[in-house]
């Protein structure tokens, strides 16, 4: 098994084999929470135009998204786990569009299979991949995506390195590096001036490690991507 780590949208475009699109802050952490809160279906969408078109056709869906971290006009929620905490999404279809994570899904056209990645279920992701034992694994650390011209971020790279370490049975230290995120890419969650878009609680929710034992696999249905739970 050959495991490589690549960065951003350009990395996603080159990804092959089983591909994990990683977005810790916050897209794919949020999708894990939504799934755990009984969402029936999650539709990752790249463009705002496609999302708003779906909204016209399906006003009954739940719409969640951001650009540059700012919640989208007319959407039900921003890209925030703490904003949806405790809500039961049973029977709900959720449309999700973000600056980084969902862009990676759309870009990974060469991937054999796509999983989403977060710290919340990293060990489950590694176990799933080990069982499949593919020739190639690509771990895509999405970074800032559209918001930052592909600039890497510490949390996504850390998650990629953690999954790689599990696959290669070479454990790495996580706790101090997660603590360091408060002073690097996670600093925005502790800035009072950005608290509306980046609640402090989101940081702590997204940096929990291995608290869920399922993965989210992305498949295509009726020309839409669908994120589905796989135990």
C-alpha positions as CSV (number, residue, x, y, z in Angstrom):
1,X,0.0,0.0,0.0
2,X,1.5,3.3,-1.1
3,X,0.2,6.3,1.0
4,X,0.8,9.8,0.0
5,X,-0.3,13.2,1.4
6,X,-1.2,16.0,-1.0
7,X,-2.5,19.5,-0.4
8,X,-5.5,21.5,-1.5
9,X,-7.6,21.5,-4.6
10,X,-4.7,20.9,-6.9
11,X,-3.7,17.8,-4.8
12,X,-7.3,16.6,-5.0
13,X,-7.2,16.8,-8.8
14,X,-4.2,14.4,-8.8
15,X,-5.5,12.0,-6.1
16,X,-5.7,8.3,-7.1
17,X,-6.7,5.1,-5.4
18,X,-8.7,5.4,-2.2
19,X,-8.8,9.1,-1.5
20,X,-9.6,10.8,1.8
21,X,-10.6,14.5,1.5
22,X,-9.7,16.0,4.8
23,X,-11.3,19.2,6.3
24,X,-11.0,19.3,10.0
25,X,-12.1,23.0,10.4
26,X,-14.9,22.3,9.7
27,X,-16.7,20.7,6.8
28,X,-16.1,17.1,7.4
29,X,-16.1,17.3,11.1
30,X,-19.6,18.8,10.7
31,X,-20.7,16.1,8.4
32,X,-19.7,13.4,11.0
33,X,-21.8,15.2,13.6
34,X,-24.7,15.6,11.2
35,X,-24.6,11.9,10.4
36,X,-24.5,11.1,14.1
37,X,-27.5,13.3,14.5
38,X,-29.4,11.1,12.1
39,X,-29.2,13.1,8.9
40,X,-30.7,10.8,6.2
41,X,-28.5,12.1,3.4
42,X,-25.8,14.8,2.9
43,X,-25.3,16.3,-0.5
44,X,-21.8,18.0,-0.8
45,X,-22.1,20.7,-3.5
46,X,-19.3,22.8,-4.9
47,X,-20.8,25.9,-6.5
48,X,-23.2,28.4,-4.9
49,X,-25.2,28.4,-8.1
50,X,-25.9,24.7,-7.8
51,X,-26.8,25.0,-4.1
52,X,-29.2,27.9,-4.7
53,X,-30.7,26.0,-7.6
54,X,-31.4,23.0,-5.4
55,X,-32.9,25.4,-2.9
56,X,-35.5,26.4,-5.5
57,X,-36.3,22.8,-6.4
58,X,-36.2,21.4,-2.8
59,X,-37.0,24.1,-0.2
60,X,-37.6,21.3,2.3
61,X,-33.9,20.3,2.4
62,X,-31.7,21.7,5.1
63,X,-29.0,24.1,3.7
64,X,-25.7,24.5,5.4
65,X,-22.7,26.4,4.1
66,X,-20.1,29.2,4.1
67,X,-17.7,31.1,2.0
68,X,-14.5,32.3,3.7
69,X,-16.1,31.1,6.9
70,X,-19.1,33.4,6.6
71,X,-22.6,31.8,6.7
72,X,-24.4,32.0,3.4
73,X,-27.4,34.2,2.8
74,X,-30.7,32.3,2.9
75,X,-29.1,29.1,4.3
76,X,-30.4,27.5,7.5
77,X,-27.0,27.2,9.2
78,X,-23.4,28.1,8.8
79,X,-20.6,25.6,8.6
80,X,-20.6,25.2,12.4
81,X,-20.9,22.0,14.5
82,X,-21.9,23.9,17.6
83,X,-24.7,25.7,15.8
84,X,-26.4,22.4,15.0
85,X,-25.5,20.6,18.2
86,X,-28.4,18.7,19.7
87,X,-30.6,19.0,16.7
88,X,-32.2,15.8,15.4
89,X,-32.0,15.6,11.6
90,X,-33.9,12.4,11.2
91,X,-35.4,12.1,7.7
92,X,-33.6,15.3,6.6
93,X,-31.6,15.7,3.4
94,X,-28.8,18.3,3.9
95,X,-27.1,20.3,1.2
96,X,-23.6,21.3,2.2
97,X,-21.3,23.7,0.4
98,X,-18.0,25.1,1.7
99,X,-14.8,26.9,0.6
100,X,-12.6,23.8,1.0
101,X,-13.9,20.4,1.8
102,X,-16.7,20.1,-0.7
103,X,-14.4,21.6,-3.4
104,X,-12.0,18.7,-2.8
105,X,-14.8,16.1,-3.4
106,X,-15.7,17.7,-6.8
107,X,-12.0,18.0,-7.8
108,X,-11.0,14.3,-7.0
109,X,-12.0,13.1,-10.5
110,X,-9.3,10.5,-10.7
111,X,-10.0,8.9,-7.3
112,X,-11.1,5.3,-7.2
113,X,-13.1,5.9,-4.1
114,X,-13.7,9.0,-1.9
115,X,-14.0,9.2,1.8
116,X,-14.2,12.3,3.9
117,X,-11.7,12.9,6.7
118,X,-11.7,14.4,10.1
119,X,-10.0,13.7,13.5
120,X,-13.3,12.6,14.9
121,X,-13.2,9.3,12.9
122,X,-9.6,9.0,11.8
123,X,-9.0,5.6,13.2
124,X,-12.2,4.3,11.6
125,X,-11.0,5.6,8.3
126,X,-7.7,3.9,8.7
127,X,-9.4,0.6,9.6
128,X,-11.7,0.8,6.6
129,X,-8.7,1.4,4.3
130,X,-6.7,-1.4,5.9
131,X,-9.6,-3.8,5.3
132,X,-9.8,-2.8,1.6
133,X,-6.0,-2.9,1.3
134,X,-5.8,-0.8,-1.9
135,X,-2.6,-0.3,-3.9
136,X,-2.8,3.5,-3.5
137,X,-4.1,5.8,-0.8
138,X,-4.2,9.6,-1.2
139,X,-4.8,11.8,1.8
140,X,-5.8,15.2,0.7
141,X,-5.3,18.0,3.3
142,X,-7.6,20.6,1.9
143,X,-6.3,23.7,3.7
144,X,-7.9,27.0,3.0
145,X,-9.3,25.8,-0.4
146,X,-10.9,28.6,-2.4
147,X,-10.4,31.0,0.5
148,X,-6.6,30.8,0.4
149,X,-5.4,29.8,-3.0
150,X,-4.6,26.3,-1.8
151,X,-2.6,27.4,1.3
152,X,-2.1,24.4,3.7
153,X,-3.4,24.4,7.2
154,X,-1.9,22.7,10.2
155,X,-5.0,20.9,11.3
156,X,-5.6,19.2,8.0
157,X,-2.0,18.2,7.6
158,X,-2.0,16.8,11.1
159,X,-5.0,14.7,10.4
160,X,-3.5,13.4,7.2
161,X,-0.3,12.5,9.0
162,X,-2.3,10.8,11.8
163,X,-4.2,8.6,9.3
164,X,-0.9,7.8,7.5
165,X,0.7,6.9,10.8
166,X,-2.2,4.5,11.6
167,X,-1.9,2.9,8.2
168,X,1.8,2.5,8.5
169,X,1.6,1.4,12.1
170,X,4.0,4.2,13.2
171,X,2.1,6.2,15.9
172,X,2.6,10.0,16.2
173,X,1.9,12.3,19.1
174,X,-1.3,14.3,18.7
175,X,-2.3,16.1,21.9
176,X,0.5,18.8,22.0
177,X,0.1,19.4,18.3
178,X,-3.7,19.9,18.7
179,X,-3.0,22.3,21.5
180,X,-0.6,24.2,19.2
181,X,-3.5,24.8,16.8
182,X,-4.9,27.4,19.1
183,X,-2.0,29.6,18.1
184,X,-1.9,28.7,14.4
185,X,-4.8,27.8,12.1
186,X,-7.3,27.5,15.0
187,X,-6.5,31.0,16.3
188,X,-9.7,32.4,14.6
189,X,-11.9,30.4,17.0
190,X,-10.5,32.4,19.9
191,X,-10.8,35.9,18.3
192,X,-13.9,37.7,19.8
193,X,-14.3,39.7,16.6
194,X,-14.8,36.5,14.6
195,X,-17.0,34.6,17.1
196,X,-20.1,34.8,15.0
197,X,-18.5,32.9,12.1
198,X,-16.0,30.9,14.2
199,X,-17.5,29.9,17.6
200,X,-14.9,28.8,20.1
201,X,-16.8,25.6,20.8
202,X,-16.2,24.6,17.2
203,X,-12.5,24.3,17.9
204,X,-13.0,21.8,20.7
205,X,-15.7,19.9,18.9
206,X,-13.5,19.4,15.8
207,X,-10.3,18.4,17.6
208,X,-11.8,15.5,19.4
209,X,-10.0,12.3,18.3
210,X,-11.5,9.0,17.3
211,X,-14.9,9.5,19.0
212,X,-16.9,7.9,16.2
213,X,-16.4,4.5,14.6
214,X,-18.0,5.1,11.2
215,X,-16.7,6.5,7.9
216,X,-18.4,8.7,5.3
217,X,-18.1,7.5,1.8
218,X,-19.0,9.8,-1.1
219,X,-20.8,8.3,-4.1
220,X,-22.6,9.8,-7.1
221,X,-26.4,9.5,-7.4
222,X,-28.5,11.3,-10.1
223,X,-25.6,13.6,-10.9
224,X,-25.2,14.7,-7.3
225,X,-22.6,13.6,-4.8
226,X,-24.0,11.9,-1.7
227,X,-22.1,11.3,1.6
228,X,-23.2,8.1,3.2
229,X,-22.3,6.4,6.5
230,X,-20.4,3.1,6.4
231,X,-19.8,1.3,9.7
